[in-house]
Amino acid sequence: MDAADRVRARGLRATRPRVVVLDVLDAAARGGEHLAVAQIADRARRELPGVSTQAVYDCLDALTRSGLARCLEPAGHPARYESRVGDNHHHLVCRECGRTVDVDCTVGHAPCLVPSDTAGFAVEEAEVLFWGRCPQCRSTDPDPHPDEHAEERREEVR
């Protein structure tokens, strides 16, 4: 099913901006990317040069509410969007650059994590962000927490 049909299937009008934004998210998903709004707007403008950033936000809101897109909001980084939905996967996020990578559930069926107490909720999904440093950021600074007392010890040895 193409993007326009998927938008219509969720009860939304298949406006050109919505279809283009969903196409952008689909292309990003094929490349394993999770895009910030500015990146989505830049790519959408290749198809629709006049589309405003506000229109992109509006499209993302509609696509997210309808379940065609997912918004990730890692603390300290801009919100990122993806069109990989419905499979309850998780994410790895780099603390430095914000790079986000999909991680498939490894145990059981969705939700692949079960809380110790549901407080009466019907749990439908588990959202997990694993934090770390991506290979590129680690290669530029192999020790993110240098020993702050190393200089003092060198002074003592002298």
TIMARVEX-784219 format. One record per atom (N, C-alpha, C): x, y, z; residue in one letter. Coordinates in steps of 0.001 Angstrom, whole numbers, padded with zeros to 6 digits, always signed. Layout:
<rodrens>
XYZA;...
</rodrens>
This chain:
<rodrens>
+000853-001174+000000M;+000000+000000+000000M;+000908+001248+000000M;+000628+002203-000869D;+001445+003411-000906D;+001045+004366+000228D;+001805+005440+000387A;+001594+006373+001497A;+000187+006973+001472A;-000296+007357+000303A;-001633+007966+000212A;-002706+006984+000675A;-002592+005736+000266D;-003572+004722+000692D;-003489+004479+002193D;-002308+004468+002736R;-002148+004266+004184R;-002754+005423+004965R;-002572+006646+004464V;-003161+007821+005125V;-004686+007714+005085V;-005235+007397+003940R;-006693+007254+003815R;-007227+006128+004694R;-006479+005033+004785A;-006912+003888+005587A;-007025+004237+007074A;-006346+005291+007489R;-006432+005738+008879R;-007466+006834+009075R;-008261+007081+008039G;-009347+008050+008146G;-008928+009487+007951G;-007741+009711+007408L;-007259+011070+007152L;-007374+011395+005674L;-007480+012684+005387R;-007395+013112+003988R;-005948+012964+003550R;-005756+012428+002364A;-004404+012216+001844A;-003927+013490+001155A;-003661+014524+001945T;-003151+015773+001376T;-001731+015552+000880T;-001331+016363-000062R;+000025+016220-000621R;+001087+016354+000472R;+001011+017341+001375P;+002029+017421+002423P;+002076+016172+003315P;+000929+015617+003691R;+000927+014410+004532R;+001585+013239+003813R;+001248+013075+002556V;+001804+011970+001771V;+003311+012143+001614V;+003751+013355+001316V;+005186+013600+001146V;+005927+013377+002461V;+005390+013866+003568V;+006046+013672+004867V;+006115+012187+005204V;+005067+011436+004958L;+005099+009996+005217L;+006100+009305+004296L;+006175+009725+003048D;+007189+009170+002136D;+008603+009444+002652D;+008821+010650+003167V;+010136+010994+003743V;+010456+010059+004911V;+009473+009854+005795L;+009688+008966+006939L;+009938+007528+006500L;+009215+007074+005483D;+009408+005718+004976D;+010809+005547+004393D;+011260+006520+003625A;+012610+006447+003048A;+013662+006454+004157A;+013444+007266+005173A;+014384+007312+006293A;+014416+005975+007030A;+013243+005368+007202A;+013168+004078+007897A;+013950+003005+007140A;+013883+003046+005806R;+014646+002067+005017R;+016142+002232+005240R;+016567+003458+005551G;+017979+003721+005824G;+018325+003669+007296G;+017353+003304+008124G;+017610+003213+009566G;+017705+004558+010252G;+017150+005606+009627E;+017245+006952+010195E;+016012+007312+011010E;+016231+008148+012003H;+015169+008744+012810H;+015378+010243+012678H;+014450+010938+012053L;+014677+012317+011638L;+014056+013348+012570L;+014784+014448+012750A;+014253+015617+013447A;+013367+016386+012465A;+012530+017259+012992V;+011583+018007+012155V;+012316+018793+011068V;+013428+019436+011395A;+014159+020213+010395A;+014623+019329+009239A;+015065+018107+009542Q;+015490+017186+008489Q;+014301+016760+007628Q;+013182+016499+008268I;+011975+016106+007528I;+011541+017244+006613I;+011534+018462+007134A;+011129+019626+006334A;+012063+019809+005140A;+013374+019686+005361D;+014331+019830+004258D;+014069+018805+003156D;+013847+017569+003552R;+013615+016515+002563R;+012255+016662+001896R;+011250+017082+002639A;+009920+017285+002059A;+009957+018389+001012A;+010799+019392+001219R;+010882+020521+000278R;+011469+020115-001069R;+012097+018964-001154R;+012570+018470-002449R;+011379+018150-003352R;+010274+017712-002750E;+009046+017399-003488E;+008077+018575-003493E;+008017+019272-002363L;+007096+020400-002190L;+007891+021618-001719L;+008489+022355-002622P;+009368+023457-002231P;+008727+024492-001311P;+007431+024688-001401G;+006775+025723-000605G;+006254+025269+000744G;+006476+024010+001121V;+005902+023528+002372V;+006607+024192+003558V;+005809+024709+004482S;+006370+025403+005642S;+006730+024402+006738S;+007585+024830+007637T;+007939+023992+008783T;+006697+023735+009628T;+005825+024737+009768Q;+004596+024543+010533Q;+003714+023478+009890Q;+003641+023462+008563A;+002855+022437+007880A;+003426+021050+008144A;+004759+020956+008196V;+005404+019674+008498V;+005050+019244+009917V;+005105+020180+010868Y;+004683+019858+012245Y;+003237+019364+012262Y;+002359+020043+011539D;+000947+019646+011500D;+000793+018242+010913D;+001527+017952+009847C;+001474+016620+009235C;+001974+015563+010216C;+003086+015850+010872L;+003640+014891+011836L;+002670+014638+012979L;+001993+015689+013428D;+001004+015528+014488D;-000120+014595+014025D;-000639+014836+012837A;-001729+014000+012315A;-001262+012563+012093A;-000065+012396+011534L;+000452+011049+011269L;+000732+010298+012563L;+001212+011005+013573T;+001495+010371+014864T;+000197+009985+015563T;-000765+010906+015605R;-002052+010612+016254R;-002766+009440+015582R;-002594+009292+014264S;-003278+008224+013539S;-002517+006900+013596S;-001328+006905+014168G;-000554+005674+014287G;+000315+005352+013086G;+000467+006304+012158L;+001333+006083+010996L;+002780+006488+011253L;+003005+007267+012294A;+004345+007713+012646A;+004503+007623+014155A;+005730+007659+014587R;+006040+007589+016011R;+007034+008697+016326R;+006796+009368+017438C;+007675+010439+017884C;+008511+009927+019051C;+009808+010095+018947L;+010736+009766+020026L;+011233+011081+020601L;+011258+011192+021911E;+011696+012432+022537E;+012807+012156+023542E;+014019+011859+023039P;+015120+011591+023961P;+015543+012877+024684P;+015652+012798+025994A;+016005+013971+026806A;+017287+014618+026294A;+017246+015930+026158G;+018425+016680+025739G;+018665+016694+024240G;+017776+016098+023462H;+017924+016038+022012H;+016591+016404+021370H;+016621+016862+020117P;+015350+017189+019458P;+014508+015933+019253P;+013206+016121+019214A;+012297+015014+018917A;+012658+014443+017558A;+012510+013150+017432R;+012788+012457+016173R;+011566+011628+015811R;+011386+011432+014512Y;+010202+010727+014024Y;+010607+009538+013168Y;+009708+008535+013154E;+009903+007361+012319E;+008550+006826+011883E;+008558+006057+010805S;+007315+005436+010345S;+007282+003950+010661S;+008287+003447+011339R;+008259+002043+011772R;+007401+001984+013027R;+006183+001528+012872V;+005225+001498+013977V;+004595+000107+014077V;+004024-000172+015224G;+003248-001386+015380G;+004024-002637+015730G;+005330-002530+015885D;+006085-003735+016201D;+006771-003671+017566D;+006514-002611+018346N;+007022-002487+019706N;+008535-002634+019807N;+009274-002051+018860H;+010735-002088+018955H;+011215-000957+019863H;+012474-001000+020210H;+013067-000019+021115H;+014183+000733+020394H;+014913+001583+021138H;+015922+002424+020506H;+017180+002567+021351H;+018309+002690+020652L;+019581+003079+021241L;+019787+004543+020871L;+020194+005376+021838V;+020405+006801+021574V;+021805+007178+022039V;+022556+007864+021176C;+023887+008348+021543C;+023732+009603+022399C;+024372+009603+023554R;+024311+010749+024463R;+024917+012010+023860R;+025871+011844+022965E;+026556+013005+022401E;+025859+013581+021181E;+025710+012771+020139C;+025202+013299+018865C;+023707+013063+018669C;+023102+012207+019489G;+021672+011947+019365G;+021309+010896+018338G;+022325+010300+017688R;+022029+009243+016720R;+021128+008205+017381R;+020109+007767+016663T;+019123+006836+017201T;+019043+005618+016297T;+019079+004450+016908V;+019103+003189+016172V;+018001+002283+016717V;+017321+001572+015833D;+016294+000618+016248D;+016916-000603+016905D;+016228-001105+017931V;+016602-002350+018594V;+015334-003197+018667V;+015352-004347+018042D;+014185-005221+018087D;+014023-005820+019475D;+012776-006105+019836C;+012504-006815+021087C;+013157-008181+020994C;+013701-008625+022078T;+014408-009896+022049T;+013680-011007+022775T;+012654-010677+023551V;+011967-011689+024336V;+010458-011509+024225V;+009773-012582+023950G;+008314-012575+024032G;+007620-011769+022964G;+006360-011516+023205H;+005498-010779+022286H;+005255-009378+022847H;+004717-008512+022026A;+004460-007132+022447A;+003419-007109+023564A;+003564-006318+024591P;+004810-005616+024891P;+005861-006586+025396P;+007104-006350+024981C;+008155-007301+025330C;+008713-007042+026725C;+008215-006054+027399L;+008533-005817+028807L;+007214-005731+029560L;+007170-006299+030717V;+005942-006302+031505V;+006238-005678+032859V;+005496-004634+033250P;+005750-004001+034547P;+005356-004920+035701P;+005993-004710+036847S;+005688-005540+038013S;+004275-005281+038528S;+003740-004073+038293D;+002374-003749+038697D;+001775-002862+037618D;+000650-003263+037067T;+000031-002492+035985T;-000915-001414+036489T;-001199-001369+037779A;-002097-000380+038366A;-003438-000339+037633A;-003855-001487+037112G;-005132-001566+036424G;-005091-001198+034950G;-003936-000775+034455F;-003805-000418+033041F;-003787-001677+032187F;-004273-001579+030970A;-004101-002625+029963A;-002863-002225+029164A;-001732-002804+029484V;-000462-002425+028856V;-000452-002903+027416V;-000177-001970+026497E;-000195-002269+025072E;+001182-002174+024432E;+002058-001396+025050E;+003350-001137+024419E;+004371-000787+025484E;+005610-001160+025248A;+006710-000755+026113A;+007668+000083+025272A;+008058+001233+025789E;+008972+002111+025060E;+010250+002244+025878E;+011347+001781+025297V;+012620+001777+026011V;+013646+002550+025196V;+014386+003416+025870L;+015528+004090+025258L;+016773+003600+025976L;+017675+002987+025227F;+018965+002604+025759F;+019916+003747+025426F;+020693+004206+026387W;+021599+005332+026199W;+023045+004855+026181W;+023844+005497+025363G;+025270+005184+025287G;+025946+006155+024353G;+027082+005746+023823R;+027817+006567+022857R;+028018+005749+021603R;+027675+006325+020453C;+027792+005614+019184C;+029271+005436+018814C;+029559+004542+017878P;+030957+004302+017498P;+031684+005558+017020P;+030995+006437+016278Q;+031656+007648+015785Q;+032062+008562+016935Q;+031183+008755+017900C;+031505+009627+019031C;+032580+009005+019918C;+032563+007692+020069R;+033595+007033+020868R;+034956+007136+020199R;+034991+007114+018868S;+036281+007160+018171S;+036922+008539+018254S;+036123+009591+018433T;+036691+010935+018527T;+037139+011268+019940T;+036586+010601+020942D;+036947+010824+022340D;+036803+009503+023079D;+037852+008663+023050P;+037705+007324+023606P;+037403+007285+025103P;+037723+008353+025845D;+037460+008350+027282D;+036613+009564+027639D;+035293+009395+027713P;+034424+010536+027969P;+034538+011077+029391P;+035108+010296+030309H;+035236+010714+031701H;+036690+010546+032156H;+037574+011435+031714P;+038975+011287+032086P;+039125+011378+033604P;+040128+010707+034091D;+040395+010666+035528D;+040806+012060+035985D;+039923+012728+036717E;+040187+014113+037117E;+041293+014235+038154E;+041687+013130+038763H;+042742+013181+039781H;+044085+012711+039240H;+044162+012390+037951A;+045406+011887+037371A;+046531+012903+037507A;+046247+014160+037256E;+047274+015201+037358E;+047791+015312+038791E;+046900+015231+039767E;+047311+015291+041170E;+048244+014133+041508E;+047954+012933+041006R;+048806+011787+041284R;+050172+011954+040626R;+050201+012539+039420R;+051487+012752+038751R;+052339+013726+039564R;+051691+014730+040159E;+052413+015693+040996E;+052997+014990+042223E;+052236+014082+042829E;+052709+013356+044018E;+053909+012488+043692E;+053952+011885+042492V;+055036+010997+042109V;+056312+011794+041902V;+056247+013013+041476R;+057437+013834+041200R;+058076+014168+042466R;
</rodrens>
